[in-house]
Amino acid sequence: MTKRILVVLDTDDDTPVALDTAVEIARRYDGEITCVALVDTDAIQAETVGGGIGSMYYADKLRAQLQDETRTKAQELLQRFTAKLDAAGVPHTDDHVAEGSRVKSLVEDMRTHDLLVAGRESRFYYAEPEKRTHTLAKVLEKAAAATLVIGTTPPTVNRVMIAYDGETVAARTLQKFAHLSPFGTDLAVELVHIREGGDDARRASEHLLDGAAAFLRAYGYTDLTTTSLEDGSPSERLNAYAQSSGADLLVAGAYSTKGIRKWLFGTTAVKLLNESPVPLFLYQ
């Protein structure tokens, strides 16, 4: 079950939907929500470095101005969204403005929460709202909690697609999803494996998926199907299949463990984050 939910606030259109989704999950399990707004003083410092004595003076002035404006925006966001929680009658604790590195702040907060809920288009840099920061991708690589990525449309989750290849990250993600069950267990769940061609690979894939289905069955999931797809680009196959199958949520590991562990950018998780047609549940 999901008891503690972290919602990271931004100025985009996704954040209200993320909060509403968090409210739905919290009500299901009598959970609580923490709202966090971010003041990335590290990024502001990096972008306002002066060259000479004169330019350093103006850089310091600009830095102070940006920090003050960002703190004001953060407080406004916090007040706005906690007021919505009060109106909804949902418990919320430890709401705060975090200063410093936005990635480090989120990673630290996630250590004491089950789930982070965030908007897909969120930048979390109020000083420059349209600046692409790749914050979520960076957080995914280090976070202790799972991340639910929401778009601008409130999700109604009835059909879930779980990408499963038997690797450690995929297994941890499967386990985390079953333990939290953020949308309950009365769902149609399809386990999908992208495999190599050939009969031996197909049989091994089917065996792999049967084991994953047995695990979910033990947690109360009964409407289960398995699908083995022949090899291809994982992100492209998963995105296309999620759309064609009518999935409302895609569950996937944040990166591949095959070979040397790679930095997140350019891997399947980032492509899913940027291109998935449905909300994402990601874990590492």
C-alpha positions as CSV (number, residue, x, y, z in Angstrom):
1,M,0.0,0.0,0.0
2,T,1.0,3.6,-0.5
3,K,1.0,5.7,2.7
4,R,3.4,8.6,2.1
5,I,3.3,10.5,-1.2
6,L,5.6,13.3,-2.2
7,V,4.3,15.8,-4.8
8,V,6.8,18.2,-6.3
9,L,5.3,21.5,-7.4
10,D,5.9,23.4,-10.6
11,T,4.3,26.2,-12.5
12,D,3.2,23.9,-15.4
13,D,-0.2,22.5,-16.2
14,D,0.8,19.0,-15.1
15,T,1.2,19.8,-11.4
16,P,-2.6,20.2,-10.6
17,V,-3.2,16.8,-12.2
18,A,-0.3,15.3,-10.3
19,L,-1.8,16.6,-7.0
20,D,-5.3,15.3,-7.9
21,T,-3.8,11.9,-8.7
22,A,-1.9,11.9,-5.4
23,V,-5.1,12.7,-3.6
24,E,-6.9,9.7,-5.2
25,I,-4.1,7.4,-4.1
26,A,-3.9,8.8,-0.6
27,R,-7.7,8.4,-0.1
28,R,-7.4,4.7,-1.2
29,Y,-5.0,3.9,1.6
30,D,-5.7,6.6,4.2
31,G,-2.3,8.0,3.3
32,E,-0.8,11.4,3.5
33,I,0.8,13.9,1.1
34,T,3.9,16.1,1.3
35,C,4.2,19.0,-1.0
36,V,7.7,20.3,-1.8
37,A,8.5,23.4,-3.8
38,L,12.1,23.9,-5.0
39,V,14.5,26.9,-4.9
40,D,17.5,25.7,-6.9
41,T,20.1,28.1,-5.5
42,D,22.9,25.9,-7.0
43,A,21.5,26.5,-10.6
44,I,21.0,30.2,-10.0
45,Q,24.5,30.5,-8.7
46,A,25.9,28.7,-11.8
47,E,24.0,30.9,-14.2
48,T,24.9,34.2,-12.6
49,V,28.7,34.0,-12.3
50,G,30.4,37.3,-13.1
51,G,33.7,37.8,-14.9
52,G,35.4,40.9,-13.6
53,I,34.9,43.1,-10.5
54,G,32.1,45.2,-12.1
55,S,30.3,42.2,-13.6
56,M,30.6,40.3,-10.4
57,Y,28.7,43.1,-8.6
58,Y,25.9,42.9,-11.1
59,A,26.0,39.1,-11.0
60,D,25.5,39.2,-7.2
61,K,22.6,41.6,-7.7
62,L,21.0,39.4,-10.3
63,R,21.6,36.3,-8.2
64,A,19.9,37.9,-5.1
65,Q,17.0,39.1,-7.3
66,L,16.5,35.6,-8.8
67,Q,16.7,33.9,-5.5
68,D,14.1,36.3,-4.0
69,E,11.8,35.9,-6.9
70,T,12.1,32.1,-6.8
71,R,11.5,31.9,-3.1
72,T,8.3,34.0,-3.5
73,K,7.1,31.7,-6.3
74,A,7.9,28.6,-4.3
75,Q,5.9,30.0,-1.3
76,E,3.0,30.9,-3.6
77,L,3.0,27.3,-5.1
78,L,3.1,25.8,-1.6
79,Q,0.2,27.9,-0.3
80,R,-1.9,27.3,-3.4
81,F,-1.6,23.5,-3.4
82,T,-1.8,22.9,0.3
83,A,-5.0,25.0,0.3
84,K,-6.3,22.5,-2.3
85,L,-5.4,19.6,0.1
86,D,-7.2,21.3,3.0
87,A,-10.3,21.8,0.8
88,A,-10.1,18.1,-0.1
89,G,-9.7,17.0,3.5
90,V,-6.5,15.0,2.8
91,P,-3.8,14.9,5.4
92,H,-0.6,16.6,4.5
93,T,2.6,16.8,6.5
94,D,6.1,18.3,6.3
95,D,5.1,20.6,3.3
96,H,8.2,22.7,2.7
97,V,10.4,24.8,0.4
98,A,13.7,23.0,-0.3
99,E,16.8,25.1,-1.2
100,G,19.9,23.9,-2.9
101,S,20.2,21.4,-5.8
102,R,16.7,20.4,-7.0
103,V,17.9,16.9,-7.7
104,K,19.6,16.4,-4.3
105,S,16.5,17.9,-2.6
106,L,14.1,15.5,-4.3
107,V,16.3,12.5,-3.8
108,E,16.6,13.2,0.0
109,D,12.8,13.7,0.4
110,M,12.1,10.5,-1.5
111,R,14.0,8.5,1.1
112,T,11.1,8.9,3.5
113,H,8.2,8.5,1.0
114,D,6.7,5.6,-0.9
115,L,6.0,7.5,-4.1
116,L,6.9,10.7,-5.9
117,V,4.2,12.1,-8.2
118,A,5.3,14.6,-10.7
119,G,4.2,16.2,-14.0
120,R,5.9,15.0,-17.2
121,E,6.6,18.5,-18.4
122,S,7.9,19.8,-15.1
123,R,11.2,21.7,-15.1
124,F,11.3,22.6,-11.4
125,Y,13.3,25.8,-12.1
126,Y,11.0,28.7,-11.4
127,A,13.6,31.3,-12.4
128,E,13.2,30.1,-16.0
129,P,10.1,27.9,-16.3
130,E,10.7,26.8,-19.9
131,K,14.3,25.7,-19.3
132,R,14.6,21.9,-19.9
133,T,16.4,20.6,-16.9
134,H,16.1,16.8,-17.2
135,T,15.4,16.8,-13.5
136,L,13.2,13.7,-13.4
137,A,15.6,11.6,-15.4
138,K,18.4,12.5,-13.0
139,V,16.3,11.8,-9.9
140,L,15.2,8.4,-11.3
141,E,18.8,7.2,-11.2
142,K,19.3,7.9,-7.5
143,A,15.9,7.8,-5.9
144,A,14.9,5.3,-3.2
145,A,11.2,5.6,-3.9
146,A,9.2,5.0,-7.0
147,T,8.1,7.8,-9.4
148,L,4.7,8.2,-11.0
149,V,4.9,10.6,-14.0
150,I,1.6,12.2,-15.0
151,G,0.6,14.3,-18.0
152,T,-2.0,17.1,-18.3
153,T,-5.0,14.6,-18.4
154,P,-6.2,13.0,-15.1
155,P,-5.5,9.3,-15.5
156,T,-8.2,6.7,-15.1
157,V,-6.2,3.5,-14.6
158,N,-8.0,0.3,-15.4
159,R,-5.4,-1.3,-17.7
160,V,-1.7,-1.6,-16.7
161,M,1.1,-2.7,-18.9
162,I,4.3,-4.0,-17.1
163,A,7.5,-4.2,-19.0
164,Y,9.4,-7.2,-17.6
165,D,12.7,-8.8,-18.8
166,G,13.7,-10.7,-15.6
167,E,16.6,-8.3,-14.9
168,T,17.2,-7.0,-11.4
169,V,15.7,-3.6,-12.0
170,A,12.6,-5.0,-13.7
171,A,12.1,-7.4,-10.8
172,R,12.5,-4.6,-8.2
173,T,10.0,-2.5,-10.2
174,L,7.5,-5.3,-10.4
175,Q,7.9,-5.9,-6.6
176,K,7.6,-2.2,-5.8
177,F,4.4,-1.8,-8.0
178,A,2.8,-4.8,-6.3
179,H,3.8,-3.6,-2.8
180,L,2.4,-0.1,-3.3
181,S,-0.5,-1.0,-5.7
182,P,-1.2,2.8,-6.1
183,F,-4.4,2.2,-8.1
184,G,-5.5,-1.0,-6.3
185,T,-5.5,-4.5,-7.6
186,D,-8.8,-4.6,-9.5
187,L,-7.0,-3.9,-12.7
188,A,-6.3,-5.7,-16.0
189,V,-2.5,-6.2,-16.0
190,E,-0.5,-7.3,-19.0
191,L,3.1,-8.4,-18.5
192,V,5.2,-7.7,-21.6
193,H,8.6,-9.1,-22.5
194,I,10.6,-8.0,-25.5
195,R,12.7,-11.1,-26.5
196,E,15.0,-12.4,-29.3
197,G,13.5,-14.5,-32.1
198,G,13.4,-18.3,-32.2
199,D,11.4,-21.0,-30.4
200,D,13.8,-21.4,-27.5
201,A,13.7,-17.6,-26.8
202,R,9.9,-17.7,-27.0
203,R,9.7,-20.5,-24.5
204,A,12.1,-18.9,-22.1
205,S,10.2,-15.6,-22.4
206,E,6.9,-17.3,-21.6
207,H,8.4,-19.0,-18.6
208,L,9.8,-15.7,-17.4
209,L,6.4,-14.0,-17.7
210,D,4.6,-16.9,-15.9
211,G,6.8,-16.3,-12.9
212,A,6.1,-12.6,-12.8
213,A,2.4,-13.3,-13.1
214,A,2.5,-15.7,-10.2
215,F,4.2,-13.0,-8.1
216,L,1.4,-10.5,-8.9
217,R,-1.3,-13.1,-8.2
218,A,0.0,-13.5,-4.7
219,Y,-0.7,-9.8,-4.2
220,G,-4.3,-10.0,-5.3
221,Y,-4.0,-9.3,-9.0
222,T,-6.2,-11.8,-10.8
223,D,-6.8,-10.3,-14.3
224,L,-3.4,-11.1,-15.7
225,T,-2.2,-11.7,-19.3
226,T,1.3,-12.2,-20.7
227,T,2.7,-11.1,-24.1
228,S,6.1,-12.0,-25.6
229,L,7.2,-9.6,-28.3
230,E,10.1,-10.2,-30.7
231,D,13.1,-8.0,-30.4
232,G,13.3,-4.4,-31.4
233,S,14.0,-1.0,-29.9
234,P,12.6,-1.4,-26.3
235,S,11.3,2.1,-26.0
236,E,9.7,2.1,-29.4
237,R,8.1,-1.3,-29.0
238,L,6.9,-0.5,-25.5
239,N,5.4,2.9,-26.5
240,A,3.7,1.5,-29.6
241,Y,2.3,-1.5,-27.8
242,A,1.1,0.6,-24.8
243,Q,-0.8,2.7,-27.2
244,S,-2.2,-0.1,-29.3
245,S,-3.2,-2.2,-26.3
246,G,-5.1,0.6,-24.7
247,A,-2.9,0.7,-21.5
248,D,-3.6,3.5,-19.0
249,L,-0.3,3.1,-17.3
250,L,3.1,1.7,-18.2
251,V,5.3,0.2,-15.5
252,A,9.0,-0.1,-16.3
253,G,12.5,-0.1,-14.7
254,A,14.4,3.1,-14.9
255,Y,17.4,1.7,-16.7
256,S,18.8,-1.6,-18.0
257,T,21.2,-3.6,-15.9
258,K,22.6,-5.5,-18.9
259,G,26.3,-4.9,-19.2
260,I,27.9,-1.9,-17.6
261,R,25.4,0.3,-15.8
262,K,24.8,3.3,-18.1
263,W,23.9,6.9,-17.3
264,L,20.2,7.4,-17.8
265,F,20.3,9.8,-20.8
266,G,19.8,8.0,-24.1
267,T,18.5,4.8,-22.5
268,T,15.1,3.3,-22.6
269,A,13.8,5.1,-19.4
270,V,14.5,8.6,-20.8
271,K,12.9,7.8,-24.1
272,L,9.9,6.5,-22.3
273,L,9.8,9.6,-20.1
274,N,9.9,11.8,-23.2
275,E,7.7,9.8,-25.6
276,S,5.4,7.4,-23.7
277,P,1.7,8.0,-24.7
278,V,0.5,7.0,-21.2
279,P,1.5,7.8,-17.6
280,L,4.6,6.0,-16.2
281,F,5.4,4.2,-13.0
282,L,9.2,4.0,-12.8
283,Y,11.6,2.6,-10.3
284,Q,15.3,1.6,-10.2
